[in-house]
Amino acid sequence: MGVPETQPGQDFSPDRRRPRRTVDMRGYLLRAGGISHVINVIDLNYGGCGIQVPVDLEVGESVKISVLSRGCIDALVRWYQDGKAGLVFEPIPEDIKEKIERSAGRIDVPGEISLKAMGRNSYRVRVLDLSTDGCRVELVERPSIGDTMLVKFDGIEVMEADVAWVEGHIAGLKFQNRIHPAVLELLLQRMGSN
């Protein structure tokens, strides 16, 4: 795949990205033709990651990465400079997305997250289950349906979620930006459900 032409307002530089959490994970990058390279994943968020790579990459190049023998993740090179690259996880194809949504319910998780209503203090709450689309939490303060909450999992940046429903001291939150399945897998590992 060649280098895409930059459109006005489109920035592929390393300075224009969402905040990512610093990590240190060894993995592999697979390029077209089956050529693989050892990489270090140096930062991560729900939509992409930063890597150190021993070869030059092209902006717009499609690659696959594998970390912790968890399978391959399709990604697109957003930027490359001096042995470092920013990758954005490619959207999941609709036919696969439908299968995931039909077959993947929420996963019970033991753990806590930080939760904050806009304009209020944050607090730690118990997360009861989690999926790529949202989570179910115990509440300290009761929000209204439709309120936007800030959700913070350890090891990932703050995410915005909308309150989908409230029953007593339990609420269902729908993430405004879906968590990539590979990042969900990493969160589940950290929370001890696998």
Solvent accessible surface area in square Angstrom, and as a share of the most:
residue,aa,sasa,rsa
1,M,162,0.72
2,G,50,0.48
3,V,94,0.54
4,P,51,0.32
5,E,145,0.65
6,T,89,0.52
7,Q,105,0.47
8,P,133,0.84
9,G,91,0.88
10,Q,70,0.31
11,D,51,0.26
12,F,41,0.17
13,S,40,0.26
14,P,38,0.24
15,D,127,0.66
16,R,154,0.56
17,R,100,0.36
18,R,110,0.40
19,P,98,0.62
20,R,40,0.15
21,R,95,0.35
22,T,112,0.65
23,V,16,0.09
24,D,125,0.65
25,M,28,0.12
26,R,147,0.54
27,G,1,0.01
28,Y,104,0.40
29,L,0,0.00
30,L,61,0.31
31,R,54,0.20
32,A,86,0.67
33,G,83,0.80
34,G,54,0.52
35,I,100,0.51
36,S,68,0.44
37,H,36,0.16
38,V,69,0.40
39,I,2,0.01
40,N,58,0.30
41,V,2,0.01
42,I,44,0.22
43,D,16,0.08
44,L,12,0.06
45,N,3,0.02
46,Y,16,0.06
47,G,15,0.14
48,G,0,0.00
49,C,1,0.00
50,G,3,0.02
51,I,0,0.00
52,Q,75,0.33
53,V,9,0.05
54,P,97,0.61
55,V,40,0.23
56,D,106,0.55
57,L,10,0.05
58,E,86,0.39
59,V,34,0.20
60,G,2,0.02
61,E,19,0.09
62,S,51,0.33
63,V,6,0.03
64,K,79,0.34
65,I,3,0.01
66,S,24,0.16
67,V,16,0.09
68,L,95,0.47
69,S,112,0.72
70,R,114,0.42
71,G,41,0.40
72,C,80,0.48
73,I,24,0.12
74,D,62,0.32
75,A,0,0.00
76,L,48,0.24
77,V,0,0.00
78,R,68,0.25
79,W,25,0.09
80,Y,53,0.20
81,Q,94,0.42
82,D,130,0.67
83,G,22,0.21
84,K,86,0.36
85,A,0,0.00
86,G,0,0.00
87,L,0,0.00
88,V,45,0.26
89,F,14,0.06
90,E,46,0.21
91,P,123,0.78
92,I,29,0.15
93,P,75,0.47
94,E,113,0.51
95,D,91,0.47
96,I,83,0.42
97,K,56,0.24
98,E,89,0.40
99,K,126,0.53
100,I,43,0.22
101,E,93,0.41
102,R,180,0.66
103,S,97,0.62
104,A,55,0.43
105,G,52,0.50
106,R,102,0.37
107,I,68,0.35
108,D,107,0.56
109,V,10,0.06
110,P,81,0.51
111,G,26,0.25
112,E,88,0.40
113,I,0,0.00
114,S,24,0.16
115,L,0,0.00
116,K,63,0.27
117,A,19,0.15
118,M,102,0.45
119,G,82,0.79
120,R,134,0.49
121,N,129,0.66
122,S,66,0.43
123,Y,35,0.13
124,R,107,0.39
125,V,6,0.04
126,R,126,0.46
127,V,1,0.01
128,L,26,0.13
129,D,10,0.05
130,L,0,0.00
131,S,15,0.10
132,T,10,0.06
133,D,48,0.25
134,G,0,0.00
135,C,0,0.00
136,R,75,0.27
137,V,0,0.00
138,E,63,0.28
139,L,15,0.07
140,V,93,0.53
141,E,68,0.30
142,R,151,0.55
143,P,15,0.10
144,S,71,0.45
145,I,117,0.60
146,G,51,0.49
147,D,59,0.30
148,T,37,0.22
149,M,1,0.00
150,L,40,0.20
151,V,0,0.00
152,K,43,0.18
153,F,1,0.01
154,D,92,0.48
155,G,16,0.16
156,I,2,0.01
157,E,20,0.09
158,V,75,0.43
159,M,6,0.03
160,E,73,0.33
161,A,0,0.00
162,D,49,0.25
163,V,3,0.02
164,A,53,0.41
165,W,91,0.32
166,V,20,0.12
167,E,126,0.56
168,G,47,0.45
169,H,128,0.57
170,I,43,0.22
171,A,0,0.00
172,G,1,0.01
173,L,0,0.00
174,K,115,0.49
175,F,8,0.03
176,Q,81,0.36
177,N,76,0.39
178,R,62,0.22
179,I,0,0.00
180,H,31,0.14
181,P,40,0.25
182,A,25,0.20
183,V,2,0.01
184,L,17,0.09
185,E,53,0.24
186,L,22,0.11
187,L,4,0.02
188,L,4,0.02
189,Q,67,0.30
190,R,109,0.40
191,M,31,0.14
192,G,51,0.49
193,S,36,0.23
194,N,111,0.57
